[in-house]
Amino acid sequence: MATNLELRSTYFYTEGMGSIPTATSPKPLNTASEISSVFKNKFAVATHISESIHRGIGKELASMTTNLSAKRLASKINSSLDNTSKYSLADIVDDLRGYDFNEESSFDALVKTKFCVKSGAHKGHAIFHVPAFIPINDIKVPKQATNFKISARLVSVSDFLIKTDSIEMLSPKADSKKGSFQSPMLPILQTSTEPMTAQLRLLETGPIAQNASTVLVIGVMFYRYEDKKFVALDEEGIISIRNVF
């Protein structure tokens, strides 16, 4: 995981006993070096944005999505963007906030505790706070799960300028950058967790230009402890876009 975060918590950052096996991920998306900054139409832009978000959330969170996840999000973005001069995720915040990557796992229905998120002093900076809560009461836990993690990713996406015969990326250097936070491995008990607060920063770029947006994705990952190792329950994971800044 990236280390570009500030974490204040009474937990120690440890995976506990054993190790987590590598999950099978969906088909790899295009790498940054393969991406053009000029696009033919709105759907090509929407596809790029969706793939940028999926790359930015990292392999562990991406393992909880399906092979169709990137296409489904691209379709959502394509139908929501409606402008004649510029495309920006800042214009479709209400359409993306609360979007669940897994249609069968609704974040709002399965997570009762309130994860507090607010924008920071500048673009590329967000404050993420997890209050104390009782896991067995405040999260819908799969029967076989014994442990869980909370993960947050802040992913930057460029705005796009609409021209007569093409659509161009306005902030290519800011596109696809990310900041991250991940909790330690936590047991699923009827006792309260400790509160956690993290500052997510896009340290690769510093403050980003105004012609870009950042997408905050939060995931709850479940695990089963058996034979002295943690086994990821990818199909039971909860992952959702919680805000766009």
C-alpha positions as CSV (number, residue, x, y, z in Angstrom):
1,M,0.0,0.0,0.0
2,A,1.0,3.6,-0.5
3,T,2.4,5.4,2.5
4,N,1.0,8.8,1.6
5,L,-1.2,9.3,4.6
6,E,-1.3,10.5,8.1
7,L,-3.0,8.0,10.5
8,R,-4.0,8.7,14.1
9,S,-5.2,5.6,15.9
10,T,-4.5,3.4,18.9
11,Y,-4.3,0.4,16.6
12,F,-0.9,-1.0,15.5
13,Y,-0.5,-1.4,11.8
14,T,-0.2,-5.2,11.5
15,E,-1.8,-7.9,9.4
16,G,-1.9,-10.3,12.4
17,M,-1.1,-13.9,11.9
18,G,-0.5,-15.6,8.5
19,S,-0.8,-14.0,5.1
20,I,-3.4,-13.0,2.6
21,P,-3.4,-14.9,-0.7
22,T,-3.4,-13.0,-3.9
23,A,-6.9,-12.7,-5.3
24,T,-7.8,-13.2,-9.0
25,S,-8.3,-9.7,-10.4
26,P,-10.4,-8.7,-13.4
27,K,-8.7,-8.3,-16.8
28,P,-5.9,-5.7,-16.5
29,L,-6.8,-2.2,-17.7
30,N,-4.7,-0.1,-19.9
31,T,-1.6,1.3,-18.2
32,A,-1.0,5.1,-18.0
33,S,1.6,4.9,-20.8
34,E,-0.9,3.4,-23.2
35,I,-3.5,6.2,-22.7
36,S,-4.0,9.0,-25.1
37,S,-4.9,12.6,-24.0
38,V,-7.2,13.1,-27.0
39,F,-10.5,11.3,-27.4
40,K,-13.1,11.0,-30.2
41,N,-16.3,11.1,-28.3
42,K,-18.0,11.3,-24.9
43,F,-18.2,7.5,-24.4
44,A,-14.4,7.2,-25.0
45,V,-14.0,9.9,-22.3
46,A,-16.4,8.0,-19.9
47,T,-14.4,4.8,-20.5
48,H,-11.1,6.5,-19.7
49,I,-12.5,8.0,-16.5
50,S,-14.0,4.6,-15.4
51,E,-10.7,2.8,-16.1
52,S,-8.7,5.5,-14.3
53,I,-10.9,5.0,-11.2
54,H,-10.6,1.3,-11.3
55,R,-6.8,1.5,-11.7
56,G,-6.6,4.0,-8.8
57,I,-8.4,1.8,-6.3
58,G,-5.6,-0.8,-6.4
59,K,-5.6,-4.5,-6.8
60,E,-7.1,-5.4,-3.4
61,L,-10.2,-3.3,-3.8
62,A,-10.4,-4.1,-7.6
63,S,-10.6,-7.8,-6.7
64,M,-14.0,-7.1,-5.2
65,T,-15.4,-5.8,-8.5
66,T,-16.6,-7.9,-11.5
67,N,-15.2,-8.0,-15.0
68,L,-18.1,-5.8,-16.1
69,S,-17.6,-3.3,-13.4
70,A,-15.5,-0.8,-15.5
71,K,-18.0,-1.0,-18.4
72,R,-21.0,-0.5,-16.1
73,L,-19.4,2.6,-14.5
74,A,-18.4,4.0,-17.9
75,S,-22.1,3.7,-19.0
76,K,-23.2,5.5,-15.9
77,I,-20.7,8.3,-16.5
78,N,-21.6,8.6,-20.2
79,S,-25.3,9.0,-19.5
80,S,-24.6,11.6,-16.8
81,L,-22.2,13.9,-18.6
82,D,-24.1,16.6,-20.4
83,N,-22.1,19.7,-21.4
84,T,-21.2,21.4,-24.6
85,S,-17.9,22.9,-23.6
86,K,-16.3,20.8,-20.9
87,Y,-16.7,17.4,-19.2
88,S,-16.0,17.2,-15.5
89,L,-16.9,14.8,-12.8
90,A,-17.6,17.9,-10.6
91,D,-20.8,18.4,-12.7
92,I,-22.2,14.9,-11.9
93,V,-21.4,14.6,-8.2
94,D,-25.0,13.6,-7.3
95,D,-25.0,10.9,-10.0
96,L,-21.8,9.3,-8.7
97,R,-22.0,9.7,-4.9
98,G,-23.2,6.4,-3.5
99,Y,-22.4,4.4,-6.6
100,D,-21.8,0.8,-5.7
101,F,-19.2,-1.1,-7.8
102,N,-20.9,-4.4,-6.7
103,E,-24.6,-4.3,-7.5
104,E,-25.3,-6.9,-4.9
105,S,-23.6,-5.1,-2.1
106,S,-25.1,-1.7,-1.3
107,F,-22.8,0.3,1.0
108,D,-25.7,2.4,2.4
109,A,-27.7,-0.7,3.2
110,L,-24.9,-2.8,4.7
111,V,-22.8,-0.2,6.6
112,K,-24.7,1.5,9.4
113,T,-21.8,3.4,11.0
114,K,-21.1,6.8,9.5
115,F,-17.7,7.2,7.8
116,C,-17.0,11.0,7.9
117,V,-15.4,12.5,4.8
118,K,-14.7,16.1,3.9
119,S,-12.5,18.0,1.4
120,G,-9.2,19.4,2.6
121,A,-7.6,22.8,2.2
122,H,-7.0,22.2,-1.5
123,K,-7.8,19.8,-4.3
124,G,-6.0,16.5,-3.9
125,H,-6.5,16.5,-0.1
126,A,-9.3,14.9,1.8
127,I,-9.9,14.0,5.5
128,F,-11.3,10.6,6.3
129,H,-12.6,9.7,9.8
130,V,-13.9,6.4,11.1
131,P,-15.6,6.8,14.4
132,A,-15.6,4.1,17.1
133,F,-18.2,1.4,16.2
134,I,-19.1,-2.2,17.1
135,P,-18.4,-4.3,14.0
136,I,-21.0,-7.0,14.6
137,N,-23.7,-4.4,15.1
138,D,-22.8,-1.7,12.6
139,I,-21.7,-3.7,9.5
140,K,-23.6,-6.5,7.8
141,V,-21.0,-9.2,8.2
142,P,-20.9,-12.4,6.1
143,K,-21.4,-15.5,8.2
144,Q,-18.0,-17.0,7.4
145,A,-16.0,-13.8,8.0
146,T,-13.8,-13.4,11.1
147,N,-11.9,-10.2,10.3
148,F,-12.2,-7.1,8.1
149,K,-10.4,-4.0,6.8
150,I,-11.5,-0.6,5.8
151,S,-9.8,1.0,2.8
152,A,-10.1,4.4,1.2
153,R,-8.7,5.7,-2.1
154,L,-8.6,9.2,-3.5
155,V,-8.2,9.1,-7.2
156,S,-7.7,12.2,-9.4
157,V,-9.4,12.5,-12.9
158,S,-8.7,15.3,-15.4
159,D,-11.4,17.4,-16.9
160,F,-11.9,17.4,-20.6
161,L,-12.2,20.2,-23.2
162,I,-14.7,19.6,-26.0
163,K,-13.4,20.8,-29.4
164,T,-15.0,20.6,-32.8
165,D,-13.4,17.3,-33.9
166,S,-12.0,15.9,-30.6
167,I,-12.1,16.0,-26.8
168,E,-8.8,16.8,-25.0
169,M,-7.6,16.2,-21.5
170,L,-7.1,19.4,-19.6
171,S,-4.9,18.2,-16.8
172,P,-3.0,15.1,-18.0
173,K,-0.3,15.3,-15.3
174,A,-3.0,15.2,-12.6
175,D,-4.9,12.3,-14.1
176,S,-4.9,8.9,-12.4
177,K,-2.9,10.0,-9.3
178,K,-4.0,8.6,-6.0
179,G,-3.8,8.8,-2.2
180,S,-4.7,5.9,0.1
181,F,-5.5,4.7,3.6
182,Q,-6.0,1.1,4.9
183,S,-6.9,0.1,8.4
184,P,-5.1,-2.8,10.1
185,M,-6.7,-6.2,10.1
186,L,-9.6,-5.9,12.6
187,P,-11.5,-8.7,14.4
188,I,-15.3,-8.9,14.1
189,L,-16.4,-8.7,17.7
190,Q,-19.1,-7.1,19.8
191,T,-16.6,-4.7,21.3
192,S,-16.0,-1.2,20.0
193,T,-13.1,-0.4,17.7
194,E,-10.9,2.6,18.2
195,P,-11.6,5.8,16.1
196,M,-9.3,6.3,13.1
197,T,-8.5,9.5,11.2
198,A,-6.4,9.8,8.0
199,Q,-5.5,12.6,5.6
200,L,-5.4,11.4,2.0
201,R,-3.1,13.4,-0.2
202,L,-2.0,13.1,-3.8
203,L,1.6,13.4,-2.9
204,E,2.7,12.5,-6.5
205,T,1.5,15.9,-7.7
206,G,1.0,18.1,-4.7
207,P,-2.1,20.3,-5.0
208,I,-3.7,19.6,-8.4
209,A,-5.0,22.0,-11.0
210,Q,-8.6,23.3,-10.9
211,N,-9.3,21.4,-14.2
212,A,-9.5,18.1,-12.4
213,S,-11.7,16.2,-9.9
214,T,-10.9,13.7,-7.2
215,V,-13.1,10.6,-6.5
216,L,-13.2,9.0,-3.0
217,V,-13.8,5.3,-3.0
218,I,-14.3,3.4,0.3
219,G,-14.2,-0.4,0.6
220,V,-14.9,-2.8,3.4
221,M,-13.0,-6.1,2.9
222,F,-13.8,-9.3,4.7
223,Y,-11.6,-12.2,5.5
224,R,-11.9,-15.7,7.0
225,Y,-9.1,-16.9,9.3
226,E,-8.3,-20.6,8.8
227,D,-5.2,-22.8,8.8
228,K,-3.2,-20.0,10.3
229,K,-3.9,-17.6,7.4
230,F,-6.4,-15.0,6.3
231,V,-8.5,-15.8,3.2
232,A,-10.0,-12.9,1.4
233,L,-13.8,-13.1,0.8
234,D,-13.8,-10.9,-2.3
235,E,-17.3,-11.6,-3.4
236,E,-18.6,-10.4,0.0
237,G,-16.8,-7.1,-0.1
238,I,-18.5,-3.7,-0.1
239,I,-17.1,-0.9,-2.3
240,S,-18.6,2.4,-3.2
241,I,-17.9,5.9,-4.5
242,R,-18.6,8.1,-1.4
243,N,-17.9,11.5,-2.8
244,V,-16.4,13.6,-5.6
245,F,-14.4,16.8,-4.9
